[in-house]
Amino acid sequence: MPRTPKQTDGGTDPANSGRPSSKPENGNGGHMGSVSSDEVARRAYEIYQSRGGEHGLDFDDWLEAEKQLKQTGQQPPPKAAERRKRARATGS
């Protein structure tokens, strides 16, 4: 009969014999409290556009986007909501 792995309490990785798991627990590829790469990518693109689309600063834009999103602790508004807000502000 084949062996099955022992069930763990979820806080350890069986391959590491009792050491805490290095796998993220929030499911988005990062540590708790981090922002998703999609959110960072959207914000980095906004930064890129706001500085006139100058090439060669993509890494700096990415780092700045991460910093901004982590500071606010909030997700940027969805694009559709943003369009509605702008339309109301202009009266269109």
Backbone as a chain_set.jsonl record, in Angstrom:
{"seq": "MPRTPKQTDGGTDPANSGRPSSKPENGNGGHMGSVSSDEVARRAYEIYQSRGGEHGLDFDDWLEAEKQLKQTGQQPPPKAAERRKRARATGS", "coords": {"N": [[0.851, -1.185, 0.0], [0.62, 2.255, -0.864], [2.355, 4.995, 0.641], [0.99, 7.829, 2.3], [1.299, 11.357, 2.633], [1.802, 12.823, 5.882], [-0.726, 14.616, 7.622], [-0.543, 18.079, 8.26], [-0.501, 20.893, 10.512], [-0.851, 23.104, 8.981], [0.746, 25.293, 9.394], [3.309, 24.639, 8.92], [5.775, 23.425, 6.636], [5.842, 20.267, 5.301], [8.083, 19.271, 3.945], [10.146, 20.662, 5.029], [10.559, 19.741, 7.547], [9.139, 20.676, 10.004], [9.786, 23.38, 10.084], [8.661, 26.769, 9.621], [6.447, 27.436, 6.888], [7.447, 28.688, 3.693], [5.737, 29.498, 1.837], [3.352, 31.787, 0.46], [0.528, 32.954, 2.303], [-1.729, 34.303, 1.592], [-2.572, 33.97, -0.982], [-2.08, 35.671, -3.163], [0.463, 35.705, -4.124], [2.238, 37.081, -2.576], [3.255, 38.515, 0.584], [1.213, 38.787, 3.549], [-0.832, 41.649, 3.495], [0.218, 42.751, 1.247], [0.092, 44.161, -2.085], [-1.538, 43.271, -5.168], [0.115, 42.139, -8.171], [-1.175, 42.959, -10.469], [-2.528, 45.274, -9.655], [-0.331, 46.898, -9.058], [0.867, 47.045, -11.569], [-1.087, 48.446, -13.046], [-1.059, 50.916, -11.679], [1.629, 51.658, -12.047], [1.643, 52.045, -14.799], [-0.038, 54.253, -14.965], [1.585, 56.122, -13.707], [3.709, 56.188, -15.516], [2.362, 57.264, -17.761], [1.671, 59.755, -16.693], [4.058, 61.111, -16.54], [4.641, 61.687, -19.102], [5.18, 59.515, -20.777], [7.832, 58.724, -21.032], [10.401, 56.541, -21.906], [12.298, 53.832, -20.377], [12.239, 54.0, -17.625], [10.815, 52.075, -16.343], [11.206, 50.255, -14.201], [11.608, 51.964, -12.038], [9.11, 53.228, -12.05], [7.522, 51.041, -11.355], [8.427, 50.463, -8.74], [7.736, 52.852, -7.46], [4.958, 52.764, -7.76], [4.314, 50.484, -6.21], [5.117, 51.441, -3.697], [3.36, 53.636, -3.341], [0.835, 52.331, -3.353], [1.048, 50.613, -1.172], [1.336, 52.444, 0.895], [-1.133, 53.782, 0.918], [-2.819, 51.681, 1.303], [-5.023, 50.949, -0.02], [-6.918, 49.854, -2.848], [-6.593, 51.003, -6.211], [-9.266, 52.858, -7.797], [-11.666, 51.094, -9.829], [-11.566, 51.118, -13.431], [-14.016, 51.714, -14.768], [-15.563, 52.975, -12.779], [-13.972, 55.165, -12.372], [-14.256, 56.494, -14.823], [-16.983, 57.176, -14.71], [-16.95, 58.934, -12.552], [-15.375, 61.02, -13.542], [-17.015, 61.85, -15.645], [-19.233, 62.841, -14.272], [-18.028, 64.998, -12.975], [-17.386, 66.712, -15.064], [-19.815, 67.178, -16.13], [-20.813, 65.805, -18.285]], "CA": [[0.0, 0.0, 0.0], [1.45, 3.452, -0.929], [2.316, 5.902, 1.783], [0.429, 9.164, 2.077], [1.955, 12.313, 3.535], [1.097, 13.128, 7.124], [-1.417, 15.895, 7.655], [0.098, 19.042, 9.139], [-1.404, 21.915, 11.039], [-0.951, 24.199, 8.023], [1.734, 26.313, 9.654], [4.646, 24.176, 8.587], [5.944, 22.748, 5.36], [6.343, 18.938, 5.629], [9.396, 19.055, 3.356], [11.141, 21.356, 5.838], [10.542, 19.081, 8.852], [8.709, 21.469, 11.142], [10.065, 24.807, 9.962], [7.521, 27.485, 9.015], [6.362, 27.4, 5.435], [7.813, 29.924, 3.007], [4.689, 29.773, 0.858], [2.454, 32.863, 0.878], [-0.736, 32.454, 2.839], [-2.881, 35.087, 1.163], [-2.994, 33.548, -2.304], [-1.802, 36.586, -4.266], [1.863, 35.649, -4.486], [3.054, 37.92, -1.713], [3.002, 38.384, 2.006], [-0.015, 39.421, 3.99], [-0.779, 43.093, 3.423], [0.812, 43.231, 0.001], [-0.843, 44.438, -3.168], [-1.357, 42.338, -6.281], [0.942, 42.645, -9.267], [-2.064, 43.651, -11.411], [-2.735, 46.623, -9.133], [0.919, 47.636, -9.211], [1.055, 47.286, -13.004], [-1.995, 49.532, -13.437], [-0.568, 52.178, -11.109], [2.898, 51.981, -12.712], [1.302, 52.578, -16.119], [-0.551, 55.604, -14.748], [2.753, 56.959, -13.428], [4.39, 56.303, -16.816], [1.616, 58.219, -18.578], [1.67, 61.078, -16.068], [5.339, 61.771, -16.789], [4.784, 61.899, -20.536], [5.495, 58.301, -21.525], [9.276, 58.588, -21.246], [10.83, 55.156, -21.757], [13.515, 53.532, -19.644], [12.075, 54.142, -16.182], [9.758, 51.144, -15.942], [11.471, 49.691, -12.874], [11.341, 53.045, -11.091], [7.655, 53.38, -11.999], [6.986, 49.888, -10.615], [8.733, 50.648, -7.321], [6.926, 53.967, -6.972], [3.575, 52.284, -7.679], [4.228, 49.632, -5.016], [5.223, 52.313, -2.526], [2.115, 54.388, -3.201], [-0.281, 51.443, -3.016], [1.236, 50.11, 0.196], [1.103, 53.561, 1.809], [-2.561, 54.069, 1.023], [-3.499, 50.484, 1.77], [-6.271, 50.819, -0.766], [-6.798, 49.558, -4.263], [-7.059, 52.104, -7.05], [-10.641, 52.618, -8.246], [-11.784, 50.44, -11.138], [-11.606, 52.066, -14.544], [-15.395, 52.132, -15.058], [-15.959, 53.935, -11.749], [-13.193, 56.363, -12.633], [-14.887, 57.184, -15.955], [-18.247, 57.764, -14.241], [-16.628, 60.067, -11.705], [-14.931, 62.107, -14.418], [-18.171, 62.336, -16.405], [-20.031, 63.678, -13.373], [-17.298, 66.225, -12.684], [-17.426, 67.581, -16.242], [-21.206, 67.414, -16.507], [-21.147, 65.109, -19.557]], "C": [[0.893, 1.244, 0.0], [1.285, 4.317, 0.314], [1.689, 7.229, 1.386], [1.107, 10.127, 3.039], [1.115, 12.57, 4.769], [0.427, 14.492, 7.012], [-0.698, 16.811, 8.632], [-0.92, 20.06, 9.598], [-1.53, 23.122, 10.122], [0.089, 25.277, 8.23], [3.144, 25.884, 9.312], [4.638, 23.49, 7.243], [6.533, 21.374, 5.643], [7.741, 18.674, 5.065], [10.501, 19.702, 4.186], [11.165, 20.86, 7.278], [10.285, 20.023, 10.024], [9.035, 22.943, 11.07], [8.857, 25.493, 9.332], [7.597, 27.466, 7.495], [6.768, 28.736, 4.847], [6.78, 30.299, 1.96], [3.803, 30.898, 1.35], [1.124, 32.291, 1.332], [-1.942, 33.227, 2.343], [-3.297, 34.818, -0.266], [-2.694, 34.509, -3.429], [-0.324, 36.664, -4.604], [2.762, 36.514, -3.625], [2.741, 37.673, -0.26], [1.703, 39.08, 2.359], [0.163, 40.943, 3.945], [-0.166, 43.623, 2.141], [-0.285, 43.482, -1.032], [-0.555, 43.503, -4.324], [-0.512, 42.983, -7.383], [0.086, 43.35, -10.319], [-2.311, 45.095, -10.964], [-1.491, 47.482, -9.338], [1.146, 47.993, -10.679], [0.17, 48.435, -13.482], [-1.479, 50.882, -12.943], [0.739, 52.608, -11.772], [2.637, 52.57, -14.095], [0.753, 53.999, -16.004], [0.6, 56.573, -14.482], [3.516, 57.23, -14.721], [3.695, 57.339, -17.692], [1.707, 59.63, -18.015], [2.984, 61.822, -16.281], [5.657, 61.846, -18.274], [5.203, 60.693, -21.349], [6.97, 58.12, -21.839], [9.713, 57.151, -20.948], [12.073, 55.044, -20.89], [13.41, 53.643, -18.139], [11.023, 53.173, -15.634], [9.972, 50.576, -14.547], [11.197, 50.735, -11.796], [9.835, 53.27, -10.937], [7.028, 52.264, -11.17], [7.215, 50.072, -9.114], [7.902, 51.768, -6.713], [5.459, 53.541, -6.817], [3.384, 51.391, -6.451], [4.218, 50.476, -3.754], [3.906, 53.048, -2.278], [0.963, 53.501, -2.746], [-0.158, 50.895, -1.606], [0.986, 51.201, 1.221], [-0.385, 53.804, 2.004], [-3.328, 52.881, 1.572], [-4.816, 50.239, 1.062], [-5.964, 50.476, -2.208], [-7.218, 50.784, -5.058], [-8.475, 51.813, -7.543], [-10.663, 51.929, -9.601], [-11.966, 51.468, -12.234], [-13.015, 52.571, -14.827], [-15.859, 53.182, -14.047], [-15.223, 55.261, -11.956], [-13.818, 57.184, -13.771], [-16.184, 57.852, -15.523], [-17.981, 59.006, -13.405], [-16.198, 61.275, -12.538], [-16.102, 62.697, -15.201], [-19.044, 63.228, -15.537], [-19.356, 65.011, -13.107], [-17.359, 67.215, -13.847], [-18.854, 67.896, -16.679], [-21.625, 66.744, -17.788], [-22.068, 63.958, -19.305]], "O": [[1.84, 1.303, 0.784], [0.226, 4.358, 0.94], [1.851, 7.688, 0.255], [1.455, 9.739, 4.154], [-0.115, 12.542, 4.721], [0.957, 15.407, 6.381], [-0.288, 16.377, 9.708], [-2.057, 20.083, 9.127], [-2.243, 24.071, 10.45], [0.305, 26.101, 7.341], [4.077, 26.682, 9.404], [3.597, 23.027, 6.777], [7.637, 21.299, 6.183], [8.507, 17.919, 5.664], [11.668, 19.329, 4.061], [11.745, 21.516, 8.143], [11.115, 20.15, 10.924], [8.593, 23.701, 11.933], [8.107, 24.861, 8.587], [8.678, 27.479, 6.907], [6.48, 29.789, 5.415], [6.931, 31.307, 1.27], [3.518, 30.969, 2.546], [0.656, 31.277, 0.813], [-3.075, 32.85, 2.642], [-4.287, 35.384, -0.728], [-3.022, 34.203, -4.575], [0.105, 37.588, -5.295], [3.946, 36.661, -3.929], [2.037, 36.722, 0.082], [1.163, 39.86, 1.574], [1.217, 41.453, 4.325], [-0.046, 44.836, 1.972], [-1.431, 43.066, -0.864], [0.559, 42.993, -4.446], [-0.441, 44.206, -7.502], [0.575, 44.254, -10.996], [-2.305, 46.018, -11.779], [-1.583, 48.642, -9.74], [1.565, 49.106, -10.996], [0.622, 49.299, -14.234], [-1.462, 51.863, -13.686], [0.938, 53.795, -12.031], [3.333, 53.494, -14.517], [1.043, 54.85, -16.845], [0.595, 57.703, -14.969], [3.919, 58.362, -14.988], [4.349, 58.189, -18.296], [1.808, 60.596, -18.772], [3.011, 63.05, -16.208], [6.809, 62.046, -18.659], [5.553, 60.842, -22.52], [7.323, 57.44, -22.802], [9.431, 56.615, -19.876], [12.803, 56.015, -20.69], [14.392, 53.404, -17.436], [10.419, 53.425, -14.591], [9.015, 50.431, -13.787], [10.616, 50.42, -10.758], [9.344, 53.478, -9.828], [6.116, 52.506, -10.379], [6.304, 49.863, -8.313], [7.419, 51.65, -5.587], [4.801, 53.92, -5.849], [2.394, 51.532, -5.732], [3.411, 50.254, -2.852], [3.401, 53.08, -1.156], [0.201, 53.877, -1.856], [-1.165, 50.73, -0.916], [0.478, 50.921, 2.306], [-0.845, 54.007, 3.128], [-4.358, 53.043, 2.226], [-5.624, 49.418, 1.496], [-4.884, 50.772, -2.718], [-8.101, 51.527, -4.632], [-8.849, 50.65, -7.692], [-9.781, 52.154, -10.43], [-12.464, 52.567, -11.988], [-13.19, 53.757, -15.104], [-16.483, 54.173, -14.427], [-15.783, 56.336, -11.743], [-13.899, 58.41, -13.691], [-16.459, 58.982, -15.929], [-18.686, 60.008, -13.524], [-16.606, 62.405, -12.27], [-16.17, 63.91, -15.398], [-19.542, 64.253, -16.001], [-20.024, 66.041, -13.021], [-17.382, 68.426, -13.63], [-19.073, 68.783, -17.505], [-22.679, 67.065, -18.338], [-22.456, 63.26, -20.242]]}, "num_chains": 1, "name": "protein.A"}
